[in-house]
Amino acid sequence: MKRIATLTMNPAIDVAYEADRVFHTHKIRARQEHYDPGGGGINVARVIARLGGTARAHYLAGGATGATLDSLLDLHQMVRSRIPIQGNTRISTAVYERETGKEFRFVPRGPVVTEQEWQACLDHLDGIECDYLVASGSLPPGVPDDFYSRLQAKTRTRGIELILDSSGAALQQGLAAGGILLVKPSLGELRQLIGRPLAGRHEIAAAALDIVNKDQAKYVAVTMGREGALLAQRSGVLWLPAVPVEAKSAVGAGDSFLAAMTFALTCDRNPIDAFRYGIAAGAAAVLTPGTDLCHRDEVERLYLIVDPGETPAQASTNTAAPGRRIAEPHRA
């Protein structure tokens, strides 16, 4: 298996509680208190480890909460490299309301990172040894929007494949650098990127395929929750339905999807098979309450029932039925 590293610019300590009911003013007695190391790249590294692989997690961390994050990563026996900053690592909170089955999530913006600190991060990444680098998560305040673009310029010269999962201006400018192996926006993130609603699967497929045709990314995987997911590549766009499961928490579903698809690609599985494995991992993640992520046994079980899709020779170009290609590559 090829070497994998992850980067988390804005990690968090993920705290989860359960309460009978959430209401204002009065104290809410919570139970099932749980703490996990979190943030996009850290979650990806945790899932890859659960699936049987290894990924070194590189991350910014500072203050007393940064030391706590280090301890949590050590408890999970993660291979890690901390990039120190002065600001305190953020704490994200998820509260599950038992009475309604709803989940409330509180996510701070994160610490302000100075220019000296984010430049030190880029310098640190110059020395890493890996074949795939997964940059996942938001950029904290102070880090320029073109950070992932700068990162891609560095990884490209060293032959490292970059996988990107972010949103807003950070995603837009990261894609502008071109040559990314895989990008995984949610439907909301893709709509924000394109700047229009994208009603229907054909519009979503066209937007994803446009990213591929511009050579911004080789693969674009769009996660759409209960509506399934799309995979765009040069041969066209494939839609697969979501796996029917009872959702307990949405925390970490996208990170689990990305981790499983990345892991499968590094094991030389074909892109559609890797995409199916990602769908299974995303579904497995929502089965776990609070801030927990997917587990390998559930991923393998659900993978067996993910729609296998079709080969290019079987695919129809004008259908949106499950497991069928719904767009063909643009030809000039």
C-alpha positions in Angstrom: 0.0 0.0 0.0 1.2 3.5 -0.8 2.1 5.9 2.0 -0.7 8.3 3.2 -0.4 11.5 5.2 -3.2 13.9 6.2 -3.2 17.6 7.0 -5.6 19.3 9.4 -5.3 23.1 9.5 -8.1 23.6 12.0 -8.4 20.5 14.2 -10.8 20.2 17.2 -11.5 18.3 20.3 -14.9 16.8 19.5 -17.1 16.5 22.6 -20.4 14.6 22.5 -23.3 14.5 25.0 -26.8 13.1 25.2 -29.7 15.0 26.9 -33.3 14.2 27.3 -34.3 17.6 26.0 -32.5 20.8 25.0 -34.0 24.1 26.2 -32.8 27.5 27.1 -31.9 29.2 30.5 -32.0 26.2 32.8 -29.2 23.7 33.3 -29.4 20.7 31.0 -28.2 17.5 32.7 -26.2 15.6 30.1 -24.8 12.0 30.0 -22.8 9.7 27.7 -19.9 12.3 27.8 -17.4 11.4 25.1 -14.2 13.1 23.8 -12.4 12.4 20.5 -9.6 14.1 18.5 -11.3 15.7 15.5 -11.0 17.8 12.4 -11.1 16.6 8.8 -7.6 15.2 8.3 -7.4 13.7 11.8 -10.7 11.9 11.2 -9.5 10.6 7.9 -6.4 9.3 9.5 -8.4 7.6 12.3 -10.7 5.9 9.8 -7.8 4.7 7.6 -6.3 3.1 10.7 -9.6 1.4 11.5 -9.7 0.0 7.9 -6.3 -1.6 8.3 -4.0 1.1 6.9 -1.7 3.7 8.3 -1.7 7.5 7.8 0.5 10.1 9.5 -1.6 13.0 10.8 0.0 16.4 10.4 -2.0 19.2 12.2 -1.8 22.6 13.8 -2.3 22.7 17.6 -1.7 25.1 20.4 -2.5 26.1 24.0 -3.8 23.8 26.7 -6.4 22.4 24.4 -3.7 21.6 21.9 -1.9 19.5 24.6 -5.2 17.7 25.2 -5.6 17.0 21.5 -2.1 15.4 21.5 -3.1 13.2 24.4 -6.3 12.1 22.7 -4.4 11.2 19.5 -1.9 9.2 21.6 -4.8 7.3 23.2 -5.9 6.4 19.7 -2.4 5.3 18.9 -2.2 7.7 16.0 1.0 8.4 14.1 1.2 12.1 14.4 3.2 15.3 13.7 2.2 18.4 15.5 2.9 21.9 14.0 2.8 24.3 17.0 0.8 27.5 17.1 0.1 30.0 19.9 -3.7 30.0 19.8 -5.9 27.4 21.6 -7.2 24.5 19.6 -11.0 24.7 19.3 -13.5 22.5 21.0 -16.6 21.4 19.0 -19.7 20.1 20.8 -22.5 17.8 19.6 -25.6 17.3 21.8 -28.0 14.5 20.9 -31.6 15.2 22.1 -33.2 11.9 23.0 -36.7 13.1 23.0 -36.7 14.2 19.4 -33.7 12.3 17.9 -32.2 15.7 16.8 -28.6 16.6 17.0 -27.3 20.1 17.9 -23.8 21.0 16.8 -21.7 23.9 18.0 -18.5 24.5 15.9 -16.2 27.5 16.7 -14.2 29.1 13.9 -10.9 28.2 15.5 -7.7 30.1 16.6 -6.1 32.9 14.7 -3.0 31.6 12.9 -0.2 34.0 12.2 1.6 34.3 8.8 4.7 33.0 10.5 2.8 29.9 11.7 1.2 29.0 8.4 4.4 29.6 6.6 6.1 27.2 9.1 3.4 24.7 8.3 4.2 24.9 4.5 7.9 24.5 5.4 7.1 21.5 7.6 5.2 19.8 4.7 8.2 20.3 2.5 9.9 17.5 4.4 7.2 14.9 4.6 7.5 11.6 2.9 4.3 10.2 1.4 2.6 9.3 -1.9 -0.8 10.7 -1.0 -1.6 13.8 1.0 -5.2 14.3 2.2 -5.8 18.0 3.0 -9.2 18.1 4.8 -11.1 20.7 6.7 -11.6 24.4 7.0 -8.9 27.0 7.2 -8.6 28.8 10.5 -8.7 32.6 10.7 -5.4 34.2 9.5 -4.6 31.5 6.9 -5.0 32.9 3.3 -7.7 31.4 1.1 -5.0 30.3 -1.4 -3.3 28.1 1.2 -4.3 24.8 -0.5 -3.3 26.2 -3.9 0.2 26.9 -2.4 0.2 23.4 -1.0 -0.6 21.9 -4.3 2.3 23.7 -6.0 4.6 22.1 -3.5 3.2 18.6 -3.7 3.1 18.6 -7.5 6.8 19.2 -7.7 7.5 16.2 -5.5 5.1 13.8 -7.2 2.7 13.7 -4.2 -1.0 13.2 -5.1 -3.2 15.7 -3.3 -6.7 14.9 -2.2 -8.7 17.9 -1.1 -11.9 18.3 1.0 -12.7 21.8 2.0 -15.3 24.5 1.2 -15.8 28.1 0.1 -12.9 30.2 -1.1 -10.3 27.6 0.2 -11.9 25.0 -2.1 -12.2 27.3 -5.0 -8.6 28.5 -4.9 -7.4 25.0 -4.2 -9.0 23.7 -7.4 -7.7 26.7 -9.3 -4.2 25.2 -8.9 -5.3 22.2 -10.9 -4.0 18.6 -10.9 -5.7 17.5 -7.7 -6.3 13.7 -7.7 -9.7 13.7 -5.8 -11.9 16.4 -4.4 -15.0 15.6 -2.3 -17.5 18.4 -1.9 -20.9 17.9 -0.3 -23.8 19.0 -2.5 -24.0 22.2 -0.4 -20.3 22.9 -0.9 -20.6 22.3 -4.7 -23.5 24.7 -4.9 -21.5 27.3 -3.0 -18.6 26.7 -5.3 -20.6 27.0 -8.5 -22.8 29.8 -7.2 -26.2 28.4 -8.2 -28.8 25.9 -6.9 -28.0 23.0 -9.2 -31.5 21.5 -9.3 -31.5 17.8 -10.2 -28.8 15.2 -10.8 -28.0 16.2 -14.3 -27.1 19.8 -13.3 -25.0 18.4 -10.4 -23.3 15.9 -12.7 -22.5 18.7 -15.2 -21.0 20.9 -12.5 -18.8 18.0 -11.2 -17.8 17.0 -14.7 -16.8 20.6 -15.5 -14.2 20.4 -12.7 -12.7 17.3 -14.3 -12.8 18.7 -17.8 -10.9 21.8 -16.6 -8.2 19.5 -15.2 -8.8 20.8 -11.8 -9.3 17.3 -10.4 -9.1 13.8 -11.8 -12.0 12.6 -9.7 -14.9 14.5 -8.1 -17.0 12.7 -5.6 -20.1 14.7 -4.5 -21.9 13.4 -1.4 -25.6 14.2 -1.2 -26.8 12.6 2.0 -30.0 10.6 1.5 -29.8 11.3 -2.2 -26.7 9.2 -2.6 -23.4 10.3 -4.2 -22.0 11.2 -7.6 -18.5 10.3 -9.0 -17.2 12.3 -12.0 -14.3 11.2 -14.0 -13.2 11.5 -17.7 -15.4 8.6 -18.7 -18.5 10.3 -17.3 -20.5 10.6 -14.1 -22.0 7.8 -12.1 -24.7 8.2 -9.5 -25.2 5.6 -6.8 -28.0 5.7 -4.2 -27.4 6.0 -0.5 -27.4 2.9 1.7 -30.6 2.8 3.7 -29.6 3.0 7.4 -31.0 4.6 10.5 -29.0 7.8 11.1 -27.9 8.4 14.7 -25.3 11.2 13.9 -24.0 12.9 10.8 -20.7 13.8 12.5 -17.8 12.3 10.5 -19.8 10.8 7.7 -18.0 12.9 5.0 -14.6 12.2 6.6 -15.4 8.5 6.7 -16.4 8.5 3.0 -13.2 10.3 2.0 -10.9 8.1 4.2 -12.4 4.9 2.8 -12.2 6.0 -0.8 -8.7 7.2 -0.4 -7.6 4.0 1.3 -9.2 1.9 -1.5 -7.4 4.0 -4.2 -4.0 3.5 -2.4 -4.7 -0.2 -2.5 -5.1 0.0 -6.3 -8.8 -0.6 -6.3 -10.5 0.9 -9.4 -12.2 4.3 -8.9 -15.8 3.0 -9.0 -15.0 0.3 -6.4 -13.3 2.9 -4.2 -16.3 5.1 -4.6 -18.6 2.3 -3.4 -16.3 1.7 -0.5 -16.6 5.3 0.4 -20.4 5.2 0.3 -20.3 2.2 2.6 -18.1 4.0 5.1 -20.2 7.2 5.1 -23.3 5.1 5.8 -21.5 3.2 8.6 -20.5 6.5 10.2 -24.1 7.7 10.6 -24.9 4.4 12.5 -22.6 5.6 15.3 -23.8 8.2 17.8 -22.0 11.3 18.8 -18.5 11.9 17.5 -17.6 8.3 16.8 -16.6 7.3 13.2 -17.2 4.3 11.1 -16.0 0.8 12.1 -14.5 -1.7 9.7 -17.0 -4.5 10.2 -19.9 -2.2 9.4 -18.1 -0.8 6.4 -17.5 -4.3 5.0 -21.0 -5.4 5.7 -22.6 -2.3 4.0 -20.1 -2.5 1.1 -21.7 -5.7 0.0 -25.1 -4.0 -0.4 -23.9 -0.8 -2.1 -25.2 -0.7 -5.7 -22.3 -1.9 -7.9 -23.1 0.5 -10.8 -22.4 -0.3 -14.4 -19.4 -0.6 -16.6 -19.0 2.1 -19.3 -20.2 -0.3 -22.0 -23.4 -0.9 -20.2 -24.1 2.6 -19.1 -26.9 4.7 -20.5 -26.3 8.4 -21.2 -29.8 9.7 -20.5 -30.9 8.2 -17.3 -30.8 8.9 -13.6 -31.7 5.4 -12.4 -29.6 4.0 -9.6 -26.2 2.8 -10.6 -26.2 4.4 -14.0 -24.1 7.0 -15.7 -25.9 10.2 -16.1 -23.4 12.2 -18.1 -20.7 11.6 -20.6 -17.5 13.5 -20.9 -17.6 16.8 -22.8 -16.1 16.6 -26.3 -15.1 19.8 -28.1 
